[in-house]
C-alpha cells in the first residue's frame, strides 16, 4: 500500500527484455533494501529482485506491460518512486494500491502562472469531481469530470511539478492511472446490492 506522495525521481539505468517481460534497473537514493520488498514505480507496485548501494532491479510481466506505460520506458528516463507505506507513517495523500487500472492520454496542458492544468482522456465512470486519482503514482485531486467526453482535469502545483515526472507531460503522452480505491469498493458493493434486490 502507498500514499501517492513521491519521494524522488529514479533514473532508468537498464531496460532489458527478459523472456516475455522486462527487467528494469533504476538508480535511487534509497538504500538498505529488503529482498522482495515492494516499491511504486510510476504508481505500479513492483517487487525488488536484486539491489546494490544505489540501484535496484524489478521484473515486469506481460500483464504489467499491457496495462501500464512500461513499454515506452527507455534508458535515461525518470520514474516517480515511492516506498511502501509502513505502520505509523503519515498518510499525506490517499490510499494507493499500486494496482494500475490502465492508462490515460494527455489531451491538453494549460499553463496558469506557476501552475499547470492538465486534461486527460480516460474512462471516467470511477471518478468524481474533488475526488482522488493517482497519475504516475502521484496522488491528485480531480478538478473536473466530463463523463460524456470521457475526460477529466487536474491542477498541478509548483511543488508537484518540481518533484515528479508530470512536469514533462505534453499532449499525446500517456500516464498510469489508478482510480480511487474506496470509490471502486463502494461502486462495486452498490452494483452487487442492486443486482441482488428483487
Backbone as a chain_set.jsonl record, in Angstrom:
{"seq": "XXXXXXXXXXXXXXXXXXXXXXXXXXXXXXXXXXXXXXXXXXXXXXXXXXXXXXXXXXXXXXXXXXXXXXXXXXXXXXXXXXXXXXXXXXXXXXXXXXXXXXXXXXXXXXXXXXXXXXXXXXXXXXXXXXXXXXXXXXXXXXXXXXXXXXXXXXXXXXXXXXXXXXXXXXXXXXXXXXXXXXXXXXXXXXXXXXXXXX", "coords": {"N": [[0.841, -1.189, 0.0], [0.436, 2.265, -0.724], [0.849, 5.909, -0.694], [0.799, 7.825, -2.638], [2.505, 9.947, -2.486], [5.25, 11.065, -3.836], [8.653, 10.159, -3.42], [11.168, 10.594, -4.708], [12.683, 11.132, -7.975], [13.628, 8.434, -9.963], [16.238, 7.211, -11.993], [16.18, 5.442, -15.039], [18.373, 2.917, -15.584], [18.832, 0.539, -16.921], [16.962, -1.234, -19.372], [15.797, -4.138, -20.083], [14.832, -6.849, -22.16], [13.286, -9.747, -20.839], [12.604, -12.873, -21.122], [9.211, -13.026, -21.774], [8.762, -10.669, -20.609], [10.054, -7.71, -18.94], [13.148, -6.507, -17.559], [13.969, -4.063, -15.286], [16.406, -1.734, -14.285], [16.992, 0.637, -11.839], [18.372, 3.714, -10.748], [18.755, 5.023, -7.507], [17.959, 6.987, -4.536], [17.341, 5.589, -2.339], [18.363, 3.108, 0.078], [19.599, 0.068, 1.644], [17.797, -2.114, 1.063], [15.163, -4.571, 1.342], [15.083, -7.884, 0.343], [12.607, -8.697, -2.0], [10.881, -6.663, -1.29], [8.276, -4.186, -1.806], [7.924, -1.585, -4.205], [6.651, 1.491, -5.498], [6.654, 2.295, -8.773], [6.244, 4.82, -10.892], [3.686, 4.579, -9.975], [3.096, 1.888, -10.198], [3.003, -1.081, -8.486], [5.804, -2.897, -7.75], [8.188, -5.588, -7.405], [11.23, -5.771, -5.651], [13.961, -7.423, -6.931], [16.685, -7.618, -7.016], [19.538, -5.763, -5.824], [21.744, -2.943, -5.142], [24.031, -0.626, -3.618], [23.032, 1.806, -4.523], [21.081, 1.232, -6.39], [18.443, -0.739, -7.887], [16.704, -3.7, -9.043], [13.792, -4.625, -10.897], [11.173, -6.829, -12.021], [9.004, -7.041, -14.819], [5.916, -8.27, -15.784], [4.033, -9.64, -18.603], [1.366, -8.879, -18.253], [1.64, -6.529, -16.713], [3.044, -4.969, -18.559], [1.11, -4.73, -20.546], [-0.847, -3.247, -19.294], [0.146, -0.858, -18.322], [2.297, 2.083, -18.77], [4.754, 1.034, -19.246], [5.936, -0.173, -21.509], [6.911, 1.907, -22.968], [9.177, 2.757, -21.722], [12.525, 3.978, -21.555], [16.11, 3.865, -21.472], [17.573, 6.228, -19.32], [15.285, 7.598, -18.825], [12.998, 9.09, -16.416], [11.466, 8.017, -13.458], [8.721, 8.202, -11.202], [9.093, 7.556, -7.775], [8.196, 5.673, -4.936], [8.326, 4.435, -1.658], [6.886, 1.603, 0.05], [4.066, 2.051, 2.223], [4.434, 2.236, 5.74], [3.438, 0.966, 8.938], [2.307, 3.492, 11.032], [3.361, 5.552, 9.525], [2.887, 8.832, 8.095], [-0.114, 9.656, 6.398], [-0.166, 11.256, 3.733], [-1.288, 11.581, 1.226], [-3.549, 9.715, -0.434], [-5.038, 6.434, 0.016], [-3.29, 4.195, -1.929], [-3.082, 1.493, -4.053], [-1.252, 0.557, -5.893], [-1.952, -1.037, -7.934], [-2.387, -0.654, -11.018], [-5.001, 0.701, -12.997], [-5.102, 1.224, -15.68], [-4.234, 3.246, -18.531], [-4.065, 6.811, -19.139], [-4.652, 9.328, -21.56], [-2.944, 12.3, -22.355], [-4.561, 15.219, -23.23], [-4.49, 17.959, -23.23], [-2.365, 20.597, -22.104], [-2.392, 23.146, -19.956], [-1.098, 26.318, -19.006], [-0.957, 28.194, -16.073], [0.322, 30.679, -14.759], [2.561, 29.679, -12.331], [1.402, 27.257, -12.19], [-0.096, 24.238, -13.569], [-2.718, 23.122, -15.568], [-3.913, 20.067, -16.467], [-5.438, 18.109, -18.917], [-7.018, 14.979, -19.368], [-7.786, 12.044, -21.26], [-9.793, 9.375, -20.561], [-11.583, 6.49, -19.288], [-14.209, 7.598, -17.265], [-15.99, 6.682, -15.376], [-15.367, 5.831, -12.826], [-14.763, 8.043, -11.337], [-15.006, 11.169, -9.559], [-15.751, 14.651, -9.225], [-13.491, 16.544, -7.303], [-12.689, 14.307, -6.022], [-10.22, 11.679, -5.516], [-7.37, 10.752, -7.51], [-4.795, 8.72, -8.933], [-1.955, 9.457, -10.712], [0.652, 8.334, -12.603], [1.634, 7.471, -10.176], [1.27, 9.629, -8.491], [-0.584, 11.23, -6.046], [-3.51, 12.957, -6.614], [-5.976, 15.61, -6.814], [-9.091, 15.478, -8.377], [-10.132, 17.847, -10.633], [-12.182, 18.499, -12.586], [-14.77, 16.575, -14.171], [-15.839, 15.119, -17.117], [-18.133, 13.13, -18.178], [-19.4, 12.561, -20.546], [-17.64, 13.303, -22.602], [-15.625, 11.747, -21.713], [-13.402, 12.728, -20.249], [-11.096, 14.231, -17.936], [-9.765, 16.649, -15.586], [-6.825, 17.832, -13.883], [-5.097, 19.908, -11.492], [-1.831, 20.993, -11.244], [0.423, 21.822, -8.727], [3.288, 23.995, -8.093], [5.134, 22.574, -6.416], [4.565, 19.852, -6.898], [5.169, 19.735, -9.622], [7.897, 20.208, -9.519], [8.923, 17.939, -8.217], [8.155, 15.594, -9.506], [7.675, 13.441, -12.44], [5.585, 14.444, -13.867], [5.857, 17.001, -14.74], [6.951, 16.901, -17.23], [5.023, 16.278, -19.032], [3.178, 16.336, -22.09], [0.785, 17.093, -24.68], [-0.594, 14.143, -26.015], [0.991, 12.351, -24.671], [1.082, 9.494, -22.394], [-0.112, 8.339, -19.213], [0.134, 6.313, -16.233], [-2.82, 5.285, -14.596], [-4.6, 5.073, -11.592], [-7.639, 4.553, -10.194], [-9.596, 5.881, -7.465], [-9.434, 3.871, -4.609], [-11.396, 3.462, -2.588], [-13.674, 4.543, -3.776], [-14.008, 2.749, -5.873], [-14.528, 0.417, -4.42], [-16.944, 1.033, -3.074], [-18.632, 1.505, -5.264], [-18.59, -1.027, -6.441], [-19.803, -2.574, -4.428], [-22.339, -1.389, -4.313], [-23.255, -1.969, -6.891], [-23.387, -4.735, -6.736], [-25.268, -4.997, -4.709], [-27.556, -3.83, -5.878], [-27.965, -5.672, -7.876], [-28.86, -7.888, -6.518], [-31.219, -7.307, -5.315], [-34.721, -7.888, -5.217]], "CA": [[0.0, 0.0, 0.0], [1.194, 3.5, -0.865], [0.062, 7.117, -0.423], [0.808, 8.747, -3.771], [3.448, 11.031, -2.231], [6.503, 10.626, -4.463], [9.86, 10.512, -2.671], [12.115, 11.196, -5.634], [12.719, 10.6, -9.333], [14.659, 7.421, -10.162], [16.653, 7.146, -13.392], [16.26, 4.111, -15.636], [19.739, 2.596, -16.0], [18.748, -0.566, -17.874], [15.643, -1.733, -19.768], [16.214, -5.338, -20.811], [13.863, -7.938, -22.311], [13.54, -10.932, -20.019], [11.519, -13.756, -21.52], [8.13, -12.232, -22.357], [8.636, -9.445, -19.827], [11.179, -6.779, -18.924], [13.887, -6.252, -16.335], [14.368, -2.667, -15.157], [17.328, -1.319, -13.226], [16.833, 2.056, -11.565], [19.275, 4.354, -9.79], [17.878, 5.55, -6.47], [18.518, 7.496, -3.282], [17.05, 4.607, -1.296], [19.391, 2.108, 0.362], [19.202, -0.95, 2.613], [16.587, -2.787, 0.612], [14.829, -5.918, 1.786], [14.72, -8.694, -0.837], [11.173, -8.929, -2.141], [10.03, -5.544, -0.872], [7.5, -3.544, -2.868], [8.1, -0.166, -4.492], [5.775, 2.015, -6.543], [7.388, 2.943, -9.855], [5.183, 5.469, -11.662], [2.402, 4.117, -9.461], [2.936, 0.453, -10.352], [3.633, -1.83, -7.407], [6.732, -3.881, -8.29], [8.979, -6.283, -6.39], [12.685, -5.685, -5.765], [14.534, -8.768, -7.096], [18.123, -7.502, -6.787], [19.826, -4.368, -5.47], [23.072, -2.565, -4.677], [24.013, 0.513, -2.694], [22.259, 2.929, -5.067], [20.281, 0.759, -7.517], [17.639, -1.94, -7.663], [16.093, -4.3, -10.223], [12.428, -5.157, -10.8], [10.733, -7.567, -13.206], [7.664, -6.686, -15.273], [5.262, -9.338, -16.545], [3.25, -9.211, -19.762], [0.18, -8.168, -17.749], [2.056, -5.17, -16.354], [3.382, -4.253, -19.794], [-0.124, -4.454, -21.284], [-1.741, -2.373, -18.529], [0.81, 0.385, -17.927], [3.12, 2.779, -19.772], [6.115, 0.487, -19.153], [6.51, -0.49, -22.83], [7.543, 3.115, -23.519], [10.363, 3.106, -20.939], [13.821, 3.982, -22.227], [17.239, 4.201, -20.609], [17.697, 7.67, -19.117], [14.0, 8.145, -18.391], [12.82, 9.314, -14.985], [10.245, 7.423, -12.915], [8.331, 8.576, -9.844], [9.393, 6.437, -6.885], [7.694, 5.743, -3.567], [8.453, 3.215, -0.865], [5.604, 1.16, 0.607], [3.622, 2.647, 3.487], [4.69, 1.447, 6.942], [2.548, 1.288, 10.057], [2.755, 4.685, 11.743], [3.715, 6.617, 8.591], [1.856, 9.828, 7.802], [-0.85, 9.428, 5.153], [-0.278, 12.602, 3.184], [-2.08, 11.611, 0.005], [-4.694, 8.844, -0.178], [-4.616, 5.039, -0.093], [-2.975, 3.803, -3.297], [-2.716, 0.079, -4.007], [-0.194, 0.243, -6.84], [-2.522, -1.897, -8.972], [-2.793, 0.324, -12.032], [-6.215, 0.335, -13.726], [-4.873, 1.399, -17.113], [-3.526, 4.478, -18.854], [-4.85, 7.971, -19.558], [-3.958, 10.112, -22.579], [-2.936, 13.748, -22.164], [-5.168, 15.924, -24.365], [-4.173, 19.399, -23.18], [-1.592, 21.102, -20.967], [-2.581, 24.596, -19.848], [-0.227, 26.977, -18.037], [-1.58, 29.284, -15.323], [1.411, 31.138, -13.902], [3.432, 28.572, -11.932], [0.564, 26.059, -12.113], [-0.492, 23.654, -14.847], [-3.939, 22.322, -15.612], [-3.731, 19.044, -17.497], [-6.646, 17.36, -19.25], [-6.747, 13.594, -19.755], [-8.867, 11.231, -21.808], [-9.805, 8.048, -19.943], [-12.903, 6.181, -18.735], [-14.42, 8.435, -16.078], [-17.073, 6.141, -14.553], [-14.895, 5.615, -11.466], [-14.216, 9.308, -10.862], [-15.934, 12.24, -9.216], [-15.077, 15.926, -9.003], [-12.905, 16.737, -5.968], [-12.23, 13.021, -5.513], [-8.79, 11.421, -5.694], [-6.892, 9.899, -8.595], [-3.338, 8.575, -8.925], [-1.39, 9.528, -12.059], [2.078, 8.015, -12.491], [1.976, 7.312, -8.772], [1.102, 10.888, -7.761], [-1.927, 11.465, -5.525], [-4.01, 14.248, -7.081], [-7.402, 15.89, -6.706], [-9.759, 15.643, -9.667], [-10.785, 19.162, -10.733], [-13.442, 18.39, -13.333], [-15.034, 15.302, -14.836], [-16.811, 15.181, -18.204], [-18.382, 11.725, -18.498], [-19.814, 12.464, -21.945], [-16.411, 13.331, -23.407], [-14.66, 10.837, -21.078], [-12.205, 13.499, -19.956], [-11.02, 14.846, -16.615], [-8.628, 17.559, -15.436], [-6.193, 18.026, -12.585], [-4.241, 21.091, -11.422], [-0.555, 20.663, -10.619], [1.068, 22.936, -8.043], [4.731, 24.023, -8.365], [5.827, 21.528, -5.664], [4.38, 18.597, -7.63], [5.913, 19.852, -10.874], [9.325, 20.143, -9.229], [9.353, 16.666, -7.641], [7.659, 14.423, -10.232], [7.843, 13.482, -13.896], [4.411, 15.043, -14.514], [6.277, 18.278, -15.329], [7.397, 16.677, -18.603], [3.9, 15.852, -19.868], [2.693, 17.156, -23.201], [-0.346, 16.465, -25.363], [-0.242, 12.908, -26.699], [1.656, 11.435, -23.745], [0.219, 8.639, -21.581], [0.281, 8.137, -17.819], [-0.575, 5.28, -15.494], [-3.903, 5.813, -13.777], [-5.289, 4.214, -10.628], [-8.79, 5.252, -9.637], [-9.672, 5.836, -6.004], [-9.745, 2.534, -4.111], [-12.661, 3.455, -1.846], [-14.747, 4.774, -4.745], [-14.21, 1.479, -6.582], [-15.135, -0.54, -3.496], [-18.342, 1.417, -2.862], [-19.366, 1.27, -6.513], [-18.725, -2.467, -6.609], [-20.787, -3.06, -3.467], [-23.657, -0.905, -4.731], [-23.649, -2.737, -8.07], [-23.738, -6.077, -6.257], [-26.532, -4.878, -3.935], [-28.658, -3.609, -6.829], [-28.182, -6.887, -8.64], [-29.46, -8.946, -5.7], [-32.512, -6.874, -4.781], [-35.82, -8.305, -6.071]], "C": [[0.882, 1.246, 0.0], [0.278, 4.695, -0.596], [-0.021, 8.064, -1.607], [1.661, 9.983, -3.531], [4.825, 10.562, -2.698], [7.698, 11.079, -3.635], [10.888, 11.191, -3.566], [11.993, 10.551, -7.01], [13.893, 9.638, -9.464], [14.959, 7.309, -11.653], [16.731, 5.697, -13.852], [17.674, 3.883, -16.189], [19.765, 1.479, -17.036], [17.287, -0.908, -18.129], [15.91, -2.944, -20.657], [15.058, -6.328, -20.945], [14.277, -9.126, -21.448], [12.386, -11.899, -20.249], [10.455, -12.935, -22.239], [7.944, -10.907, -21.635], [9.846, -8.547, -19.968], [11.857, -6.801, -17.563], [14.298, -4.79, -16.351], [15.387, -2.531, -14.05], [17.216, 0.192, -13.068], [17.851, 2.529, -10.537], [18.413, 5.118, -8.787], [18.654, 6.155, -5.308], [18.272, 6.522, -2.139], [18.236, 3.662, -1.115], [18.821, 1.098, 1.356], [17.849, -1.567, 2.255], [16.399, -4.121, 1.312], [14.467, -6.727, 0.549], [13.22, -8.966, -0.859], [10.291, -7.778, -1.712], [9.357, -4.892, -2.075], [7.833, -2.068, -2.97], [7.082, 0.239, -5.542], [6.629, 2.781, -7.544], [6.359, 3.492, -10.831], [3.816, 4.901, -11.264], [2.156, 2.634, -9.583], [3.691, -0.262, -9.241], [4.479, -2.949, -7.998], [7.639, -4.408, -7.183], [10.471, -6.15, -6.671], [13.264, -7.096, -5.826], [16.051, -8.776, -6.926], [18.41, -6.035, -6.495], [21.285, -4.204, -5.104], [22.942, -1.356, -3.784], [23.172, 1.678, -3.202], [21.43, 2.526, -6.287], [19.455, -0.441, -7.079], [17.05, -2.406, -8.984], [14.667, -4.741, -9.903], [12.1, -5.87, -12.106], [9.289, -7.204, -13.527], [7.112, -7.811, -16.136], [4.531, -8.758, -17.752], [2.012, -8.426, -19.32], [0.515, -6.734, -17.394], [2.369, -4.358, -17.601], [2.133, -3.871, -20.578], [-0.998, -3.4, -20.603], [-1.165, -0.989, -18.291], [1.586, 1.012, -19.089], [4.514, 2.164, -19.912], [6.737, 0.16, -20.503], [7.228, 0.716, -23.442], [8.817, 3.507, -22.765], [11.631, 2.996, -21.768], [14.904, 4.345, -21.228], [17.395, 5.723, -20.539], [16.403, 8.327, -18.675], [13.906, 8.242, -16.883], [11.464, 8.796, -14.531], [9.98, 7.956, -11.51], [8.476, 7.358, -8.935], [8.86, 6.696, -5.48], [7.889, 4.391, -2.894], [7.104, 2.876, -0.256], [5.345, 1.811, 1.965], [3.913, 1.693, 4.637], [3.723, 1.873, 8.034], [3.132, 2.468, 10.827], [3.18, 5.814, 10.843], [2.551, 7.591, 8.413], [1.2, 9.498, 6.466], [-1.129, 10.791, 4.528], [-1.135, 12.698, 1.941], [-3.388, 10.876, 0.22], [-4.212, 7.396, -0.358], [-4.487, 4.644, -1.56], [-2.479, 2.357, -3.255], [-1.5, -0.248, -4.868], [-0.649, -0.707, -7.934], [-3.163, -0.992, -10.023], [-4.01, -0.183, -12.807], [-6.023, 0.396, -15.236], [-4.092, 2.677, -17.345], [-4.519, 5.563, -19.266], [-4.006, 8.784, -20.532], [-4.066, 11.601, -22.274], [-3.516, 14.412, -23.414], [-4.82, 17.408, -24.395], [-3.36, 19.698, -21.942], [-1.711, 22.614, -20.968], [-1.701, 25.166, -18.751], [-0.967, 28.147, -17.417], [-0.563, 29.789, -14.315], [2.351, 29.986, -13.613], [2.685, 27.24, -11.878], [0.295, 25.518, -13.515], [-1.779, 22.868, -14.674], [-3.796, 21.347, -16.774], [-5.031, 18.271, -17.666], [-6.249, 15.991, -19.781], [-8.002, 12.961, -20.344], [-8.739, 9.83, -21.23], [-11.228, 7.756, -19.501], [-13.091, 6.896, -17.402], [-15.507, 7.901, -15.149], [-16.663, 5.961, -13.099], [-14.286, 6.877, -10.871], [-15.335, 10.247, -10.46], [-15.127, 13.51, -8.973], [-14.709, 16.069, -7.531], [-12.587, 15.41, -5.281], [-10.742, 12.864, -5.786], [-8.53, 10.547, -6.916], [-5.376, 9.825, -8.486], [-2.848, 8.531, -10.359], [0.12, 9.375, -11.962], [2.528, 7.966, -11.034], [1.81, 8.549, -7.925], [-0.357, 11.046, -7.334], [-2.378, 12.872, -5.888], [-5.513, 14.36, -6.849], [-7.977, 16.113, -8.099], [-10.475, 16.999, -9.675], [-12.158, 19.049, -11.381], [-13.536, 17.011, -13.962], [-16.112, 15.529, -15.891], [-17.052, 13.745, -18.67], [-18.844, 11.532, -19.938], [-18.578, 12.386, -22.843], [-15.36, 12.353, -22.895], [-13.316, 11.54, -20.882], [-12.275, 14.027, -18.532], [-9.795, 15.747, -16.556], [-8.109, 17.529, -14.005], [-5.366, 19.301, -12.663], [-2.981, 20.717, -10.657], [0.073, 21.916, -10.015], [2.569, 22.894, -8.316], [5.498, 22.911, -7.645], [5.743, 20.189, -6.398], [5.174, 18.608, -8.936], [7.411, 19.688, -10.637], [9.776, 18.73, -8.89], [8.963, 15.436, -8.464], [7.883, 14.558, -11.738], [6.618, 14.028, -14.622], [4.755, 16.377, -15.167], [6.651, 18.131, -16.791], [6.249, 16.352, -19.555], [3.556, 16.876, -20.936], [1.554, 16.401, -23.865], [0.14, 15.248, -26.159], [0.471, 11.897, -25.812], [0.621, 10.595, -22.999], [0.777, 8.535, -20.174], [-0.458, 6.929, -17.264], [-1.666, 5.925, -14.651], [-4.44, 4.717, -12.867], [-6.423, 5.032, -10.018], [-8.875, 5.002, -8.14], [-10.195, 4.485, -5.513], [-11.101, 2.481, -3.426], [-13.853, 3.676, -2.775], [-15.063, 3.474, -5.483], [-14.918, 0.458, -5.692], [-16.617, -0.245, -3.285], [-19.168, 1.141, -4.104], [-19.602, -0.223, -6.729], [-19.791, -3.032, -5.679], [-22.2, -2.627, -3.846], [-24.156, -1.676, -5.95], [-24.101, -4.133, -7.671], [-25.088, -6.03, -5.538], [-27.721, -4.688, -4.876], [-28.976, -4.873, -7.592], [-28.85, -7.99, -7.86], [-30.815, -8.569, -5.117], [-33.625, -7.268, -5.756], [-36.736, -7.125, -6.36]], "O": [[1.934, 1.278, 0.638], [-0.908, 4.53, -0.31], [-0.817, 9.003, -1.595], [1.564, 10.96, -4.274], [5.478, 9.76, -2.031], [7.762, 12.228, -3.198], [11.418, 12.246, -3.218], [11.291, 9.555, -7.185], [15.023, 9.982, -9.118], [14.045, 7.311, -12.478], [17.271, 4.837, -13.157], [18.11, 4.555, -17.123], [20.617, 1.47, -17.924], [16.467, -0.876, -17.211], [16.214, -2.797, -21.84], [14.376, -6.62, -19.963], [15.457, -9.46, -21.344], [11.322, -11.764, -19.645], [10.757, -12.229, -23.201], [7.077, -10.112, -21.998], [10.57, -8.599, -20.962], [11.225, -7.078, -16.544], [14.906, -4.323, -17.315], [15.249, -3.146, -12.992], [17.33, 0.937, -14.042], [18.151, 1.823, -9.574], [17.452, 5.784, -9.172], [19.838, 5.879, -5.117], [18.912, 6.612, -1.092], [19.016, 3.447, -2.042], [17.703, 1.256, 1.845], [16.9, -1.54, 3.038], [17.353, -4.721, 1.809], [13.617, -6.295, -0.23], [12.64, -9.407, 0.133], [9.066, -7.894, -1.762], [9.812, -5.031, -3.21], [8.004, -1.383, -1.961], [6.692, -0.573, -6.382], [7.248, 3.79, -7.206], [5.681, 2.729, -11.519], [2.917, 4.761, -12.093], [1.122, 2.145, -9.127], [4.895, -0.063, -9.08], [3.958, -3.844, -8.664], [7.83, -3.756, -6.157], [10.923, -6.386, -7.791], [13.088, -7.881, -4.894], [16.64, -9.835, -6.714], [17.629, -5.161, -6.869], [21.981, -5.173, -4.797], [21.867, -1.085, -3.249], [22.651, 2.457, -2.404], [21.108, 3.369, -7.125], [19.723, -1.069, -6.055], [16.911, -1.625, -9.926], [14.371, -5.173, -8.789], [12.666, -5.566, -13.156], [8.455, -7.076, -12.631], [7.751, -8.25, -17.092], [4.425, -7.541, -17.903], [1.653, -7.425, -19.941], [-0.234, -5.818, -17.732], [1.998, -3.188, -17.691], [2.094, -2.813, -21.205], [-1.798, -2.736, -21.263], [-1.917, -0.038, -18.077], [1.536, 0.537, -20.223], [5.362, 2.71, -20.617], [7.96, 0.21, -20.634], [8.06, 0.556, -24.335], [9.47, 4.485, -23.129], [11.804, 2.073, -22.563], [14.647, 5.05, -20.252], [17.354, 6.413, -21.558], [16.404, 9.466, -18.208], [14.637, 7.567, -16.157], [10.439, 9.096, -15.142], [10.909, 8.138, -10.724], [8.038, 6.261, -9.282], [9.041, 7.773, -4.913], [7.645, 3.342, -3.49], [6.268, 3.759, -0.065], [6.264, 2.081, 2.738], [3.671, 0.491, 4.531], [3.248, 3.008, 8.047], [4.298, 2.451, 11.224], [3.352, 6.937, 11.316], [1.386, 7.222, 8.561], [1.877, 9.106, 5.515], [-2.176, 11.398, 4.757], [-1.655, 13.768, 1.625], [-4.248, 11.343, 0.966], [-3.099, 7.168, -0.832], [-5.442, 4.743, -2.331], [-1.558, 2.037, -2.504], [-0.795, -1.222, -4.603], [0.152, -1.139, -8.763], [-4.332, -0.621, -9.917], [-4.053, -1.341, -13.224], [-6.708, -0.303, -15.982], [-3.372, 3.141, -16.461], [-5.644, 5.283, -19.679], [-2.795, 8.914, -20.356], [-5.148, 12.104, -21.971], [-3.025, 14.196, -24.522], [-4.851, 18.039, -25.452], [-3.607, 19.146, -20.869], [-1.199, 23.287, -21.862], [-1.57, 24.567, -17.684], [-1.531, 28.986, -18.119], [-0.577, 29.382, -13.154], [2.885, 29.374, -14.539], [3.275, 26.21, -11.555], [0.435, 26.228, -14.51], [-1.914, 22.058, -13.758], [-3.585, 21.751, -17.918], [-5.645, 17.837, -16.691], [-5.286, 15.852, -20.535], [-9.125, 13.301, -19.971], [-7.708, 9.175, -21.387], [-12.018, 8.688, -19.349], [-12.24, 6.811, -16.517], [-15.91, 8.601, -14.219], [-17.524, 5.94, -12.219], [-13.407, 6.807, -10.012], [-16.461, 10.143, -10.946], [-13.966, 13.452, -8.567], [-15.5, 15.76, -6.64], [-12.255, 15.387, -4.096], [-10.083, 13.802, -6.235], [-9.356, 9.719, -7.3], [-4.741, 10.761, -8.001], [-3.267, 7.674, -11.138], [0.793, 10.183, -11.32], [3.645, 8.361, -10.698], [2.17, 8.536, -6.748], [-1.259, 11.001, -8.17], [-1.732, 13.856, -5.528], [-6.22, 13.363, -6.709], [-7.409, 16.854, -8.902], [-11.322, 17.263, -8.822], [-13.167, 19.451, -10.802], [-12.526, 16.366, -14.247], [-17.176, 16.07, -15.59], [-16.276, 13.205, -19.459], [-18.692, 10.443, -20.492], [-18.48, 11.528, -23.72], [-14.333, 12.143, -23.54], [-12.261, 11.043, -21.276], [-13.357, 14.243, -17.986], [-8.89, 15.623, -17.381], [-8.841, 17.243, -13.057], [-4.976, 19.733, -13.748], [-3.056, 20.185, -9.549], [0.237, 22.933, -10.688], [3.08, 21.855, -8.732], [6.434, 22.355, -8.22], [6.74, 19.474, -6.504], [5.779, 17.602, -9.307], [8.112, 19.098, -11.459], [10.894, 18.346, -9.234], [9.403, 14.332, -8.145], [8.228, 15.626, -12.242], [6.599, 14.075, -15.852], [4.031, 16.839, -16.049], [6.672, 19.119, -17.525], [6.47, 16.17, -20.752], [3.628, 18.087, -20.728], [1.379, 15.204, -23.636], [1.14, 15.312, -26.873], [0.551, 10.717, -26.155], [-0.563, 10.932, -22.972], [1.987, 8.629, -19.964], [-1.528, 6.561, -17.749], [-1.46, 6.987, -14.062], [-4.698, 3.594, -13.299], [-6.191, 6.072, -9.403], [-8.306, 4.044, -7.618], [-11.251, 4.018, -5.939], [-11.875, 1.553, -3.659], [-14.912, 3.075, -2.591], [-16.227, 3.135, -5.695], [-15.796, -0.273, -6.149], [-17.447, -1.154, -3.313], [-20.273, 0.607, -4.015], [-20.684, -0.632, -7.149], [-20.592, -3.873, -6.088], [-23.147, -3.403, -3.716], [-25.34, -2.002, -6.039], [-25.082, -4.652, -8.204], [-25.938, -6.9, -5.729], [-28.767, -5.311, -4.695], [-30.135, -5.123, -7.923], [-29.362, -8.939, -8.453], [-31.484, -9.398, -4.501], [-33.516, -7.028, -6.959], [-37.731, -7.275, -7.07]]}, "num_chains": 1, "name": "protein.A"}
